[in-house]
Amino acid sequence: MKILAIIVNYQTADLVIKGLHALARESSTLNDCLHVTIVDNNSRDGSFEKIHKIIEKNQWSENFKIISSKKNSGFAAGNNIALREALKTGLPDFIWLLNPDTFIRPGAARELLNFLKNNHQTAICGSRLEDEDGTPQISTFNFPSFFNEFIGMLSLGIVSRIFNAYLIHQPVRGTSHKADWLSGASVMIKREVFETIGLMDEHYFLYFEEVDFFYQARKFGFNCWYVPSSRVIHKAGAATGISSSRKNSSRRPAYWFESRRRFFIKNKGGFHTLLADSGFILGHLLWLIKTRIQKKDNTRPHRLLRDFMHYSVFLKGFDCEKQ
């Protein structure tokens, strides 16, 4: 059984190198069936040379390699470079997508591998993501819809409690369970999923590409599960600049809005996208009114409503193919 772990790097060499040491230890416990491909997305800070040097220094080149991309086309495109390279000799049995800001706990790969091998109806599974102190992070989700867009942006306690099962973010649980989609920071996928639905959609630069991939997989009957016995430290936002701790002060990048809009138009259609955008705006406006009445600070990203309107279907229309 061969596992191919793929890491897409953009100017995060130190994080990747720390992760590679943990992966090397994991590989030795799996009879060296774990192979790792790092795709450097045209970093301009010497990342490629730094990572390549570490691979050579530690004599990891038999199982680890780094590929250089001529341009930074995003997360999906970066993963596809490694997948196309693997296709030349045939995809391995399992593909493990890892973020560059992850550091695996011992046994993380084995737990995912064993789960997929022992549960034939499951094609995708993901790890429990956690902070360095072991605090779990939310990593299981429902697919976005106009309804959970509204109640999520409204963020009203009683409403969220009543409709908790429909919210996008699902509470952390200590046992394995099925989910619509999982955080792409640590996800292991059976080869037949890619053979059936193809590679990842490169129209997404960053964000929503994994949501889209899980959505396509669900169409073909592939189930995904959360496996908390596989534990992975995730420095959320370290590689992208967006995390729960950063949302209060940073402005959401344009590609987040473009990716969200593409997901809805592509997978839900124009009418549902119109409802989803309306729900997002209405929910956010009501939340702003609530915070003003309660005299609380606006803790959401800077200029969120203005930026959302600019990229919504109300101003951009329903054509997502040009993105």
N, C-alpha and C positions, 0 to 999 in steps of 0.2 A: 504494500500500500504506500503510494507516494503522495506526499503533501507538498504543495507549492505555496509558500507564504509570499505575498506581494506587498511591498511597502512603497508608497509614492512619496518622494521627498522633494520639498522645495525650501532650501535654505534652512534646514533643521538638522544638520549633520550630527551635532552633539547628541540630540535626542535619539536619532536613529542608531548611532553607535552604542549608546547605552542599551537600547533594545536588542541589538544584535548579540551582545554578550549573553543576555538571557536566552535568546533563541538558540545560540550555540550550545548552551547547557541542556536545553530541552531536546535538541537534535540528538545529543549523545545518549539520551534515555529512550529514544525511538529507533534505535539501530540505524541512525543516519538516514531515515526515510524522509526527514524534513529538509526541504530545499528552500532557499530564500532568494528572491529577486528584488533588488531595490531599483526603482526607476527614478532617476534624478530629472526632475522637470525643468531643465535648463536653469539651474541655480546659478547665480552670478557671484557667489561668495566662496567658491572653492570646495563646495560640498562633495562634488563627485570625486575629486582627488583625495579629499580627507577620508571618505568612506572606503574608497578603493585601497588606500594605504593600510587602513586597519584590517581589511580582509586579507591582504597579502601578509601583513605582519603576524596575524594570528593563524595563518595557514588554513583559512576557511574556504579557499577558492574552489574546493571540490563540491561544496554544497551551497556556497553563497556567491552571488555575483551582482554587479551593478551595471545598469544600462543607462546611457545618456540619451535624453530626448532633446531634439533640436529646438523645441519651443515648449513653453508652459501652456498646455491646453486644458489643464484642469485634472481633477481626481479621476473621473471616468476614463478619459483619454490615457492618462498615465497607467492605470490598471490594464487597459486594453493593449498597451505596448508590451507588457510582460506576458499577457495571455496570447497575443499573436506570436511572440517568440516561442512560447511553450507549444503552440499548435504545430510548429515545424516538425516536432518529434512526437506529437500526440499529447493532449492534455493529461496531467496527472489525475489520480483518482479524486483528490480533494484540493480545492483552492481556498487558501486562508487569506482573506483581506485584512490587513493590519494598518492602522494609522501610524504615522511616524512618531506621534506623541504617546505611544503605548509602551508599556514594560510588563511583560508577562510574568505571572507568578508560576512557580514550578508546577508542572502537570497541566497547564492550561490547554496545550495542544492535544494531549492524550485524552482529556475529558471530552473535548469536542469530537475528536475522532471516534472514540468509543460510542458516543451518543449516536452519531450518524451510522455507524456500523451495526448497532443493536436496534435501531429504530428505522426500519426499511421505508416507512411512510414519510419520514422526515428527510428533506433534501438540503435544508439550510439550518444552521444553528449558530447562536452567538453567545459570547461570554458575559459574565457579570463584570461590568466596568466599575472601578472604584478609585477613590483618592488614595494617596500614598498611605494614609492612616487607616485604610480599610473601609472608610465610609462609602456605601454603595451609591452609584449614580443611576439616574433614570436612563434606561436603555431599551425599554420595550414600548411599542407605540401602536395606536390604531391608525389606519389610513386617514389622511385629511379629508374632511368633507365640509360643506357649508355650515352644517350644524355645529360640529366641534370647533370650527374656526370662530363662530360667534361666541359660544360659551367659554372658549379658551381666552379670547380677548376681553370678554366681559369680566372674567375673574371675580365673580361674586360667590362668596363662600357657600351660601345655601344652594345656589344653582349648581355649582360645581359638585357639591356632595350628592345632590339628587341624580345628576347625570354623570357621575364619576366614571361609569363603565364606558361612556362614549367620548370622554376626553381623549385628545391625541396622546398626551403623556400618561402612561400607566404607572401605578405605584410599584415600588420594588417588592418582589416576592422572593422568598428563600427556597422555593422549589421550582423545578422545570415546568414550563408551561408554553402553550402556543401563543404566538403574537402575530399581528398583521405584518409588522416590520420591526427590525432591530437596528440599533446604532451600527453603522458600518465600521466602527473602530476595531472590532474583532469579530469577524464572521467567517465561518467555514462552510463551503458550498460544494456539493457533489458535482462531479464533472458533467453529469447528464443535464444539469440545469443550463449550463452554458451551451451545451450541444443542442438543446431544445429551443432556447429563447435568444441565443446569440450573445454578443458582447454587450457591454454597458453603453448607454446612450451618451455619445460624446457632445451632444448639444448642451448638456449641463456642464458648466465650468466647475462649480462647487455648490454643494447642498442640493438635496432632493434627488440626486442621482441614485442613491441607494433605495430611497422610497420608490422610485420608478422601477428599479430592478426587482424589488420584492413584489411590486404590483404586477409586473409582467409574469413573474414566476407563479403568482397565485392564479393567474388566468389559465395556466397550464396544469394546475392542480398540485403544485409543489408547496408543501407546508414548511413553516419555519418555527423553531423553538428556541426559547431562552434557557440556557444551561448555566445556572449560578455556580456549579462546582468548578467551572472554568473561570478563573479569576485573573483579571488583567487591570493593571494600574493605567489610568487614562488621565493625562494632564490636559483636561478639556480646554480647547481653545488655544493651546500653546502653538499649534501649527497653523491655525487659521485666523486667530484674533477674535473669534466669536465664542463666547461661553457664557454660562449663567452669571458669572462674576463680572463679565465685561459688558453685558448688555446695558447696564445702568448708565454707562458713561460713553460708550462708543456708538457711532452711527452705523447702521446696518449697510453693508456693501451692496452695490447695484446688482451683483450677480445673485444675491440671495433672493431678491424680488423677482428677477428674471427667471430663476430656476423654479420658484414657487408657481409663477404664472404658467410656465411651460408644463409643469406636472398636471395642473388642473385642466388646461386646455387639451392636452394630449390624451389624458386618461379619463376625464370626466365630461368633456364636451363644453361648448360655449355657454349653455344655459346654467349648468351647475357652477361654472367658473364665475359667472355673473352673480349668482347667489352667494358664492363663497367670498367674493370680494366685498359684496354688500354686507355680509355678516361680519367680516373682519373690521370694516370701517365702523359699522354701527356698534359693535361690541367695544371697540376702542374708544369711541366717543362717549358711550355710557360710562366706561371705566374712568375717563378723564373727568366727567361730571362728578362721579362718586368721589374721586380723590380730592377734587376741589372743595366739595361739601365737607369732607372729613379733614380738610386742611393738611393733606399728606403730600409728599413730594412725588413728582412724576419720575418713576424709576425705570421707565422704558427707554429704549434707544432714542437718541437724539433725532429729532425731525422724522419720527417714524411715520406719522400720518401723512405728512407731505410727500415723503419718498414713496410710501405705498400707493398713494393716489397717482403719482407720476408713472408707476409701472403697472397699474391696474388695467383691466380691460376697458375701463371707461375712457382712458386716454391712449392706450396702446392697441386696443382692438383685440381680435381673436387669432391673429397670425403668429404662431410660435416657431415656425420653421426657420426663420431668419436669425434666430438667436444662436 
